[in-house]
Amino acid sequence: MGHGFRSTTHTFNVEAGVGVGMAAFGSTQAHDLALASLSYGHMLGPVLGEGHWYRGNFEWRAELFGGMQFHPDVNTDGWLIGLTPHLRYDFATGTRWIPFVDVGAGVTATGIAHPDLGGTFEFNLQACIGTHWFVRDNLALTGEVKYMHMSCAGIDKPNLGLNDVVFMIGVTRFF
C-alpha cells in the first residue's frame, strides 16, 4: 500500500455524488445532476518513475454511470446513463493516501433535451482529480472532483452542451 500497485491489480469502485451545473462554454442552463457510478479497473503495468515525485501506475478503467437531473426540472425526462473508458494515473506516495488524475471520453444516453442538448445520444468528456484513503490493505474510501461535459458533437441541434463540476464519494476494492 502506498508504494505503487502490482501490474496484476484490479479495482472495483462504487460511488455516488452530485453534479453542480454551470451555464458555461455555450450551454444556457445549469443542469444539476444526482449521479451513481460503478467502475472496474486494471493496472497497465509496473510502477513508473522510481525515485521521482511522480512515481505511480497507469490504470485503465471502465465506468458505468447513471442519474437524474434535479434542476432545472423543465422536463420529466431528465435521466442519463453513460459508459466511459478512462485512463488514470495513481501516484505512489508511500502513505495511505493515493492521489490520482483521470481522463475519460465515452457515450451517454439521456432524456435531457432543449435548450442545451438536441437528442438522446451524447458524448461525454471527463477530467478528474481525486484520492484514495486506504482503510485496509485492499479497501479504500475514494473521493473525486471532476469536470464533465456532454454534447452530441453536432449530430443534432442544439449542440450547446451540458457542463458540470461533479463531486463523488465511494468505496474502492483492490484485488
Helices and strands as residue ranges (DSSP letters): E 10-22, E 32-43, E 56-71, E 79-91, E 97-110, E 121-136, E 139-151, E 162-174
